[in-house]
Structure formats: structure tokens, C-alpha cells
């Protein structure tokens, strides 16, 4: 086991973030503020000495990853399994609009990782599709004597779910892992004498 550290970076601000609208798989773009956030995060992350950068294929994550790549000199690879939760019928709507149409649905979604919006994914679904990205890195680095560090650039809901999955938290505890600001990140790490992933930081940023 030589994959020692994972940093999970959320994309910069989008117009939908600024307007309080659900994005899910919609391919929204960074705002000027979002690009500035990514640029501010890039030199801080460049100090970590990553071995690779892997990003969601959605533009808001990819463009954020490219800002970090510019500071690190690393290439960027794309993996669509790092996409945000598919929010089905909720995509493009605000929380207030959803609550008016479906009273109590937002609370159910936030409190139960098995609850999915109509036509969308649950947080469990997201973790099932995204954790193999880490498992494949483990296999790739299994016989590598160096200690490896990887940056994953993705989305708030996916990152919260992946952290819960990596830490092997019981589902009842998943809601305690809260939201993450734009262009902020979480870190999980492990070592030979303590091989389980441990949370080293959450919602870190400039």
C-alpha cells in the first residue's frame, strides 16, 4: 500500500452556485469569481507535491483542475465517475422551489444517504460509482515503493460521500460530514502502521 494521501478539491463558484440552483450533472461554467478562487487555491495545493491530478469531466471541475495543473506542471486525467450526484428532476431548481413542490423532500435527502431525488442518484449510489477510482489507484501503486499523493477534483456532494465511504462511516453518521465551500478541499491519509483512511482536514482553503 503506497497511496498515502488523497486530496479532494471542490470546483470554484459557478453561476448556479451564486444563484442557489442545483447543478448535478448539468455542465455549468465557472464565474469570474470561481476562476479567481481556483487561481488562489492553485499555489497552495502546488506545495503538496501530488503525483497526479484526476478530475470529473464536468467543465466546472475540469477548469478548476487545470488551474492547479498550471501551478504544479502535472497533466490532468479525466474520470466521469467523479461527477456530482445526479439530481434528476431537481437539476436547475432552487431549494425553495423544490421545497414548495415537495415539502420535506430536501430534509429527507440531507438526512438519509439512501434517499434519491426523483430520477436521480442517492449518496450511496455516488459512493458506489466513485470509490473504484481509489481502489484502482491502490492496485496501480501496490508494488510502488514511493509514497504517493493524488488530487481528485470534483464536487461537494461527491466529495462528502467519498469521504464517508473511505472512512467507512456507518450510514447513520453520513449527514455529519457537511458541505464544502467552492475551491476548498478535504484530505484523507493513511500509513503502514495505521492502514485505514483517516480524515486529516475538511473544508480547507485560502
N, C-alpha and C positions, 0 to 999 in steps of 0.2 A: 504494500500500500504506500504509494508515494504522492498521491494527490492530497496535499496537506491543507489547502486553503481555497475557499470559494468566496468570491465577492459578487454580490447580486445587486446590480445597479438599475434603478428605475430611470426611464426616459425623462427628458426635460418636458416642460409645460407645453401643452397643445391648446388650440382654441377651444376644444371640448372641455379640457380641464378648467380653463378660465371661465367657461360658461356653465360649469357644473353638469355637463352631459356625459352619459355613459358611452364608452367607446367600444369595449370588447374587441372584436375583430375588425371594426371599421378602421381603415387606413388613414388616420388623421395625421396632420403635419405639426411640426414644432412651430411655436410662435417665435418672435424675436426674443422674448424673454426665455423661452425654452432653449434656444440656441445659446444664449448667454449663460444659462445655468449649466449646460453641458460643457461649455468652454471653461467655466470656473471650476468644475469638478475634474476636468481632464488632468491638470498638473498635479493635483493631489493624488489621484489614482495612479499616475505615472510613477510615483515614488514606491509603489508596491512591488514592482518587478514581476509582472504577470508573464506567464509562458504563452498564453493565448487569450484571444477575445472571441467569444461566441455570442451572437445576438439573435433575437427574434427577427423575423423577416419584415415585420411591420415598420413603416418608414420612421415613426417617432423613436423607436428603439434603435434602428439601424443608423439613423443620423446621429443619435447620441453616441453610439459605439464608434462611429467614425471620428468624432471629436476626440475621444480618448485615444483612438489609434493614432491620430496625428501627433499626440504628445508622447506616445510610447514607441512609435515605429513598428508596431505589430500589425500583421494582417488581421482582417476580420472575417470570420466564417459565420454563415447564417444557418439557423436551425428553427424551422417553423414550430417545433414543439415548445418553444419558449414564448409563444404567443400568449396574450392576455386571455382570461376567461371569455369564452363566447357567451354573450349575454342575451342571445336570442331576441325576443320581441322588445327587450329593454334598450337595445342599442340605439343611440341617438336621442334618448329621452332623459329628462332630468329626474332626480329622486322625487321631487314634488309631483311631477306628472305621473310617475309610477304609483306613488302612494295614493294619489287621488283616484286612480283607476283600480288599484288593487290594494286596499287598506291592509296593513300588516305584512305585506309581502317583503318589503325591504328588511324589516326586523327578522323575519324568518330566514332570509338569505344571509344576513350578517351573523346569525347565531347558530346556524346548522350547516356544516360543511357538505352535507349530502343534499341540500336543497338547491334546486336549479331554477333559474328564470324560465318562463315558457319558451321552448325551442332552444335553450342554451345549455351550458355546462354547469355542474356543481364544482365546488373547490376540490372535491375528491377526484373528479374527472381530470381536472387540470394537473393535479399531482401525479396521477397515474400516467399521463402522457409526457410529463416533463422530467420526472425522476430518471428515466432511462438515459437521458443526456449525461447525467452524472455517473451512472453505472458504466456507461461506455468509456468515459474518461478514466474511471478506475481500471477497467480492463486494459486500456491502452498504456497506462502508466504502471501497470502491476510489476513489471520487471525493471523499471527505470530506477536507478539508484538516487537520482536527484529528487529533491522535494519540490513539487510542482504547485503552482498557484494559477487559477483560472478566473477570468472575469466573465460573468454572464450578464448581458444587458437585456432587460426585459420590462416587465410591467408590474404595477403594485399588487394586484390580486395574485398573479402568478408567483411573485416573489414571496409573499406571505404564505401561500400554500406550500411552496417548495421548502421554505424554512421549517414549517411544521412537519413535513414529510421527512426531511433529513434528520431532524431532531427526534423523530419517532414519537411525537407527542400524541397522547390519546385524543381522539376526535373531539371530546368534550372540552378540551383545552385550546383548540384551534382559534376560537374567537379572541383569545388574549393576545395573539400576535396581530397588532393593529396595522393601520395604513402607513404608507411611506410617502414622504414628500417627493416632489419632482427632482430628478437628478441627485437623489440621495441613495444610500446603499446599505446593505446588510453584509455581515461577514460571518461565515462559519468556518471552523478549523478543527483539526484533529492531529494526533501524534501517535507514535508507535505504542507507547505505554498507556494510551487512552484513546482507542481507535474509534470511538463514537464521535460523531459530529457534535461540536459544542458551539453555542452562539457567542461570538466574540464582540459583536456590535450590531446595532439596528438603528436605522434612520440616521446614519452618519452623513455629514455633508459639509460643504463650505459654509 
